[in-house]
Amino acid sequence: MSRIAIACQGGGSHTAFTAGVLRHVLENWDEDDELVGLSGTSGGALNAVAAWYGLATEGRERAIELLDAVWDDVAADDPLDRVTNATAVWTRQLEASGLPVAQVSPYFQPTATWAQSEFKALIERHVDFEEVQALCADPERPELVVGTVNVNAGEFETFTNEDVTADAVLASAAIPELFRAVEIHDHYHWDGLFSQNPPVNDLMVGDGDRKPEELWVVQINPQERESVPKTGEEISDRRNELAGNISLNQELGFIERINDWIDEGLLPEDQFTKTNVHRIEMGQAYHCSTKADRSPEFIEELVSLGETRAAAFLDDR
């Protein structure tokens, strides 16, 4: 038996990959293992919250149903939404290529407010956050963590368990160029991609019998690139990937250091838990503009890829 925590990296529409990973993992869960935590940032937070809520209410089957329902809802499947989606992807491609694109603050775009209200409504259609607060009273529930950036204080801020609300998930996905900052507790929050992507440290705290012995990181952004980015698009792509990975690697590096100290006898094993880190990587290079692509075909492709990568991971494990 192993205690397992799963951390879900953000990355826009690419996090449909994470839904596929979680879907396969939950379908093939080893009954000897215990899930002790779920965390996420941005789209990763949406997946983590949906899976956690399904598990906490009715179990793994319900969690899988919710993941499917959420991404069916996200998909741009009506004619007007398809046009809007294609325009968003095209605009991102122009920006990445270095061509001049008019920049309008989301505070002067009525569509930005509308988009945020639609996203919040989507979250609340699938998750009853009042029930989340009640469910968190059970100490046997997995930890739930959502990552954001506190704009005013200039530091990471996470929302855990009963503090996870629709606004917290909305804040975690509030890309500054596209959405207004979300006010929570009298200060403002932006997309957690700038901070802990995904949150890891919050999964490592708690009582010894609840600390994870394994951490599975669902990683959207490629860790390595063989070639040097040279064109404007390639540079933009790699900057985007690095921004999402640097904080993650710092947190994972600290866990590995603790593991080394335990192995060297510098920390007592009866007080510190060794955590083995595993990455479930997308392993597929997509242009950064596709992080805005909500076409049903692309989402289906990513979910299927996630299931394939998860199957390979479980086989290796």
RAWOQUI-V187608 format. One line per field, one symbol per residue. phi: phi as a letter, one per 30 degrees, with the letter a starting at -180 (. if undefined). Layout:
phi=???
//
This chain:
phi=.bdbcbccddliddddededddeddddcddddcbdcabbabhdddeddddddddddcbjdddddddddddddddedcceddddedddddddddddddjddbdcbeddcceddddddddddddeddcbcdddeeddddddddddbbbcbcddddibdbccbhdddbdddddddcddedcbddcdbhibcbcedddbcbcdbeddccjdedcddcbcccdcddedbbdcddbdeddddddedddedcdddddddddddddedddddidbdddcbcdcdcbcccdibdcdddddcdcdeddddddddddddddddddddd
//
